[in-house]
Amino acid sequence: MGMRSAVRFESGWMRSEPLIRVTAMPADTNPYGGVFGGWLMGQMGLACGSFASRRTNGKAILVAADAIKFPGAMAIGDELSVYVELMKQGRTSLRLKAEAIARQRDSENETVVAEGEFTFVALDEAGKPREISTVADPSPQPSPSRGEGARSAP
């Protein structure tokens, strides 16, 4: 694969920027020297948590992780990007799909290394489920290029 400018999920939905981008380090490995699946799950959970709290405008907690798969492997030094898609929004919950893509450190080669579905529930100040108000998509979007959307000084 070449450099990825956008990710197309199975639903056809596009994502142009990852919610998390991080480099795998030696501390992130399992006893066999590969990147630990738990670390990959944690990165997907962090990305989904960021999406959920922004989408719900407040506290949202993880209540379920399902359909976790590890279709590829990554090495120490590879860059991990995690993309998140809103699958379903309920009255108090969100069901999200995360896709983790590794880019080899010294090339543009990319591999899907993990994916899964994460369910979050929005909570109020008392820790009880609260209704989610309709809000805009919190997904990061590409920054406008120089000149586009720039304000001129008065």
Phi and psi restraints in degrees (value plus and minus 20) as a CYANA .aco file:
   2 GLY   PHI    -108.1   -68.1
   2 GLY   PSI    -188.7  -148.7
   3 MET   PHI     -84.1   -44.1
   3 MET   PSI     113.8   153.8
   4 ARG   PHI    -110.4   -70.4
   4 ARG   PSI     101.2   141.2
   5 SER   PHI    -120.2   -80.2
   5 SER   PSI     -39.0     1.0
   6 ALA   PHI    -176.5  -136.5
   6 ALA   PSI     133.4   173.4
   7 VAL   PHI    -133.0   -93.0
   7 VAL   PSI     111.7   151.7
   8 ARG   PHI    -126.0   -86.0
   8 ARG   PSI      95.9   135.9
   9 PHE   PHI     -97.4   -57.4
   9 PHE   PSI     147.7   187.7
  10 GLU   PHI     -73.9   -33.9
  10 GLU   PSI     -52.9   -12.9
  11 SER   PHI     -92.9   -52.9
  11 SER   PSI     -28.9    11.1
  12 GLY   PHI      73.2   113.2
  12 GLY   PSI     -25.8    14.2
  13 TRP   PHI     -91.5   -51.5
  13 TRP   PSI     121.1   161.1
  14 MET   PHI    -125.6   -85.6
  14 MET   PSI     125.1   165.1
  15 ARG   PHI    -151.1  -111.1
  15 ARG   PSI     106.8   146.8
  16 SER   PHI    -120.9   -80.9
  16 SER   PSI     -39.5     0.5
  17 GLU   PHI    -152.2  -112.2
  17 GLU   PSI     119.3   159.3
  18 PRO   PHI     -94.2   -54.2
  18 PRO   PSI     132.8   172.8
  19 LEU   PHI     -99.9   -59.9
  19 LEU   PSI     -47.6    -7.6
  20 ILE   PHI    -157.8  -117.8
  20 ILE   PSI     119.6   159.6
  21 ARG   PHI    -157.2  -117.2
  21 ARG   PSI     103.8   143.8
  22 VAL   PHI    -169.3  -129.3
  22 VAL   PSI     134.0   174.0
  23 THR   PHI    -119.0   -79.0
  23 THR   PSI     112.5   152.5
  24 ALA   PHI     -92.1   -52.1
  24 ALA   PSI     111.3   151.3
  25 MET   PHI    -135.7   -95.7
  25 MET   PSI     147.0   187.0
  26 PRO   PHI     -74.5   -34.5
  26 PRO   PSI     -53.6   -13.6
  27 ALA   PHI     -87.5   -47.5
  27 ALA   PSI     -32.3     7.7
  28 ASP   PHI    -114.7   -74.7
  28 ASP   PSI      -7.5    32.5
  29 THR   PHI    -118.8   -78.8
  29 THR   PSI     139.0   179.0
  30 ASN   PHI    -109.5   -69.5
  30 ASN   PSI     156.5   196.5
  31 PRO   PHI     -81.5   -41.5
  31 PRO   PSI     -34.7     5.3
  32 TYR   PHI    -116.5   -76.5
  32 TYR   PSI     -18.6    21.4
  33 GLY   PHI      72.9   112.9
  33 GLY   PSI     -24.5    15.5
  34 GLY   PHI    -109.1   -69.1
  34 GLY   PSI     143.9   183.9
  35 VAL   PHI     -88.0   -48.0
  35 VAL   PSI     108.4   148.4
  36 PHE   PHI     -84.4   -44.4
  36 PHE   PSI     109.1   149.1
  37 GLY   PHI     -79.6   -39.6
  37 GLY   PSI     -53.3   -13.3
  38 GLY   PHI     -83.5   -43.5
  38 GLY   PSI     -55.1   -15.1
  39 TRP   PHI     -86.5   -46.5
  39 TRP   PSI     -61.7   -21.7
  40 LEU   PHI     -82.5   -42.5
  40 LEU   PSI     -64.0   -24.0
  41 MET   PHI     -80.5   -40.5
  41 MET   PSI     -61.8   -21.8
  42 GLY   PHI     -81.8   -41.8
  42 GLY   PSI     -61.3   -21.3
  43 GLN   PHI     -85.2   -45.2
  43 GLN   PSI     -59.6   -19.6
  44 MET   PHI     -86.2   -46.2
  44 MET   PSI     -60.3   -20.3
  45 GLY   PHI     -82.2   -42.2
  45 GLY   PSI     -61.0   -21.0
  46 LEU   PHI     -83.6   -43.6
  46 LEU   PSI     -63.6   -23.6
  47 ALA   PHI     -83.6   -43.6
  47 ALA   PSI     -64.3   -24.3
  48 CYS   PHI     -85.8   -45.8
  48 CYS   PSI     -58.0   -18.0
  49 GLY   PHI     -82.6   -42.6
  49 GLY   PSI     -60.2   -20.2
  50 SER   PHI     -82.7   -42.7
  50 SER   PSI     -66.7   -26.7
  51 PHE   PHI     -79.4   -39.4
  51 PHE   PSI     -67.4   -27.4
  52 ALA   PHI     -83.7   -43.7
  52 ALA   PSI     -64.0   -24.0
  53 SER   PHI     -88.1   -48.1
  53 SER   PSI     -54.5   -14.5
  54 ARG   PHI     -92.3   -52.3
  54 ARG   PSI     -59.9   -19.9
  55 ARG   PHI     -86.6   -46.6
  55 ARG   PSI     -56.7   -16.7
  56 THR   PHI    -114.7   -74.7
  56 THR   PSI     -22.8    17.2
  57 ASN   PHI      36.3    76.3
  57 ASN   PSI      23.3    63.3
  58 GLY   PHI     148.6   188.6
  58 GLY   PSI    -181.3  -141.3
  59 LYS   PHI     -88.7   -48.7
  59 LYS   PSI     113.3   153.3
  60 ALA   PHI    -163.3  -123.3
  60 ALA   PSI     109.4   149.4
  61 ILE   PHI    -132.8   -92.8
  61 ILE   PSI     129.8   169.8
  62 LEU   PHI     -94.8   -54.8
  62 LEU   PSI     106.8   146.8
  63 VAL   PHI    -137.0   -97.0
  63 VAL   PSI     -35.9     4.1
  64 ALA   PHI    -178.7  -138.7
  64 ALA   PSI     125.3   165.3
  65 ALA   PHI    -150.1  -110.1
  65 ALA   PSI     101.7   141.7
  66 ASP   PHI    -151.5  -111.5
  66 ASP   PSI     144.8   184.8
  67 ALA   PHI      31.4    71.4
  67 ALA   PSI      19.7    59.7
  68 ILE   PHI     -95.6   -55.6
  68 ILE   PSI     108.6   148.6
  69 LYS   PHI    -154.8  -114.8
  69 LYS   PSI     130.1   170.1
  70 PHE   PHI    -146.0  -106.0
  70 PHE   PSI      58.7    98.7
  71 PRO   PHI     -95.7   -55.7
  71 PRO   PSI     -31.7     8.3
  72 GLY   PHI    -163.6  -123.6
  72 GLY   PSI     157.9   197.9
  73 ALA   PHI    -145.5  -105.5
  73 ALA   PSI     135.3   175.3
  74 MET   PHI    -151.9  -111.9
  74 MET   PSI     140.7   180.7
  75 ALA   PHI    -132.0   -92.0
  75 ALA   PSI     143.7   183.7
  76 ILE   PHI     -76.8   -36.8
  76 ILE   PSI     114.7   154.7
  77 GLY   PHI      74.5   114.5
  77 GLY   PSI     -37.5     2.5
  78 ASP   PHI     -88.7   -48.7
  78 ASP   PSI     130.5   170.5
  79 GLU   PHI    -115.8   -75.8
  79 GLU   PSI     107.6   147.6
  80 LEU   PHI    -122.6   -82.6
  80 LEU   PSI     109.5   149.5
  81 SER   PHI    -138.1   -98.1
  81 SER   PSI     112.7   152.7
  82 VAL   PHI    -135.7   -95.7
  82 VAL   PSI     105.1   145.1
  83 TYR   PHI    -129.2   -89.2
  83 TYR   PSI     125.0   165.0
  84 VAL   PHI    -149.5  -109.5
  84 VAL   PSI     117.1   157.1
  85 GLU   PHI    -143.2  -103.2
  85 GLU   PSI     115.8   155.8
  86 LEU   PHI     -97.8   -57.8
  86 LEU   PSI      97.1   137.1
  87 MET   PHI    -108.9   -68.9
  87 MET   PSI     -63.2   -23.2
  88 LYS   PHI    -176.9  -136.9
  88 LYS   PSI     118.5   158.5
  89 GLN   PHI    -137.0   -97.0
  89 GLN   PSI     103.4   143.4
  90 GLY   PHI    -119.4   -79.4
  90 GLY   PSI    -187.2  -147.2
  91 ARG   PHI     -85.5   -45.5
  91 ARG   PSI     -61.6   -21.6
  92 THR   PHI    -145.1  -105.1
  92 THR   PSI     -19.5    20.5
  93 SER   PHI    -152.8  -112.8
  93 SER   PSI     141.9   181.9
  94 LEU   PHI    -148.3  -108.3
  94 LEU   PSI     118.9   158.9
  95 ARG   PHI    -133.1   -93.1
  95 ARG   PSI     101.4   141.4
  96 LEU   PHI    -139.5   -99.5
  96 LEU   PSI     129.7   169.7
  97 LYS   PHI    -133.3   -93.3
  97 LYS   PSI     110.6   150.6
  98 ALA   PHI    -132.7   -92.7
  98 ALA   PSI     123.4   163.4
  99 GLU   PHI    -150.5  -110.5
  99 GLU   PSI     105.7   145.7
 100 ALA   PHI    -127.3   -87.3
 100 ALA   PSI     103.7   143.7
 101 ILE   PHI    -140.8  -100.8
 101 ILE   PSI     106.6   146.6
 102 ALA   PHI    -118.8   -78.8
 102 ALA   PSI     116.7   156.7
 103 ARG   PHI    -131.2   -91.2
 103 ARG   PSI     107.1   147.1
 104 GLN   PHI     -78.3   -38.3
 104 GLN   PSI     117.3   157.3
 105 ARG   PHI     -73.1   -33.1
 105 ARG   PSI     -61.5   -21.5
 106 ASP   PHI    -126.0   -86.0
 106 ASP   PSI       1.9    41.9
 107 SER   PHI    -175.9  -135.9
 107 SER   PSI    -194.8  -154.8
 108 GLU   PHI    -122.8   -82.8
 108 GLU   PSI     -12.1    27.9
 109 ASN   PHI     -87.7   -47.7
 109 ASN   PSI     109.5   149.5
 110 GLU   PHI    -143.0  -103.0
 110 GLU   PSI     128.9   168.9
 111 THR   PHI    -161.2  -121.2
 111 THR   PSI     115.4   155.4
 112 VAL   PHI     -92.8   -52.8
 112 VAL   PSI     100.2   140.2
 113 VAL   PHI    -128.6   -88.6
 113 VAL   PSI     -39.6     0.4
 114 ALA   PHI    -179.6  -139.6
 114 ALA   PSI     133.6   173.6
 115 GLU   PHI    -175.5  -135.5
 115 GLU   PSI     137.4   177.4
 116 GLY   PHI    -197.0  -157.0
 116 GLY   PSI     151.2   191.2
 117 GLU   PHI    -136.3   -96.3
 117 GLU   PSI     114.9   154.9
 118 PHE   PHI    -148.1  -108.1
 118 PHE   PSI     112.2   152.2
 119 THR   PHI    -130.4   -90.4
 119 THR   PSI     109.2   149.2
 120 PHE   PHI    -140.0  -100.0
 120 PHE   PSI     127.5   167.5
 121 VAL   PHI    -138.6   -98.6
 121 VAL   PSI     111.7   151.7
 122 ALA   PHI     -97.3   -57.3
 122 ALA   PSI     115.3   155.3
 123 LEU   PHI    -139.2   -99.2
 123 LEU   PSI     129.9   169.9
 124 ASP   PHI    -108.9   -68.9
 124 ASP   PSI    -193.8  -153.8
 125 GLU   PHI     -83.1   -43.1
 125 GLU   PSI     -45.1    -5.1
 126 ALA   PHI    -109.9   -69.9
 126 ALA   PSI     -18.3    21.7
 127 GLY   PHI      61.5   101.5
 127 GLY   PSI      -4.0    36.0
 128 LYS   PHI    -121.5   -81.5
 128 LYS   PSI     128.7   168.7
 129 PRO   PHI     -75.2   -35.2
 129 PRO   PSI     118.2   158.2
 130 ARG   PHI    -148.1  -108.1
 130 ARG   PSI     134.8   174.8
 131 GLU   PHI     -88.8   -48.8
 131 GLU   PSI     121.6   161.6
 132 ILE   PHI    -112.3   -72.3
 132 ILE   PSI     103.2   143.2
 133 SER   PHI     -98.8   -58.8
 133 SER   PSI     136.5   176.5
 134 THR   PHI     -92.5   -52.5
 134 THR   PSI     105.6   145.6
 135 VAL   PHI    -153.9  -113.9
 135 VAL   PSI     148.4   188.4
 136 ALA   PHI     -91.7   -51.7
 136 ALA   PSI     140.1   180.1
 137 ASP   PHI     -81.9   -41.9
 137 ASP   PSI     102.2   142.2
 138 PRO   PHI    -103.4   -63.4
 138 PRO   PSI     -13.3    26.7
 139 SER   PHI     -83.2   -43.2
 139 SER   PSI     120.3   160.3
 140 PRO   PHI     -85.8   -45.8
 140 PRO   PSI     119.5   159.5
 141 GLN   PHI    -137.2   -97.2
 141 GLN   PSI     135.8   175.8
 142 PRO   PHI     -80.7   -40.7
 142 PRO   PSI     125.4   165.4
 143 SER   PHI     -91.4   -51.4
 143 SER   PSI     125.4   165.4
 144 PRO   PHI     -83.8   -43.8
 144 PRO   PSI     123.5   163.5
 145 SER   PHI     -91.4   -51.4
 145 SER   PSI     144.7   184.7
 146 ARG   PHI     -71.8   -31.8
 146 ARG   PSI     109.2   149.2
 147 GLY   PHI      77.3   117.3
 147 GLY   PSI     -52.6   -12.6
 148 GLU   PHI    -104.2   -64.2
 148 GLU   PSI     104.8   144.8
 149 GLY   PHI      53.8    93.8
 149 GLY   PSI     -17.8    22.2
 150 ALA   PHI     -97.2   -57.2
 150 ALA   PSI     123.5   163.5
 151 ARG   PHI    -111.1   -71.1
 151 ARG   PSI     121.9   161.9
 152 SER   PHI    -114.7   -74.7
 152 SER   PSI     128.3   168.3
 153 ALA   PHI     -88.6   -48.6
 153 ALA   PSI     122.2   162.2
